[in-house]
Amino acid sequence: MASEPVQISIDQLRRALDVALRHIEASAGPTVTLKEDLFWSVSADELYSIGAEPQALTIGQLSESWQHLEDLLAHQDRAVSYHLVWLADVIRAIGQDVP
């Protein structure tokens, strides 16, 4: 089941994130409280291997992901691509928790 690579404009991604966050802010206010801290995480090796069921589930922690993002804000010169993974953890939780 091969498919074409997905091309994503960083500008459009930034705008979509801004629209979604403005919606959350309008409905929930300037801060959100996440009900859960721990979540199941699938390793990067298995995440996109749709032909096999994941075998290596691990536990992630939203407070830890958020701490990495706060550190990023304090030390922007230390940004790495994996900050997007931690950001995705937090954004997923917000999207699932906030009506």
Secondary structure, 3 states (H helix, E strand, C coil): CCCCCCCCCHHHHHHHHHHHHHHHHHHHCCCCCCCCCEEEEECHHHHCCCCCCCCCEEEEEHHHHHHHHHHHHHCHHHCCCCHHHHHHHHHHHHHHHCC
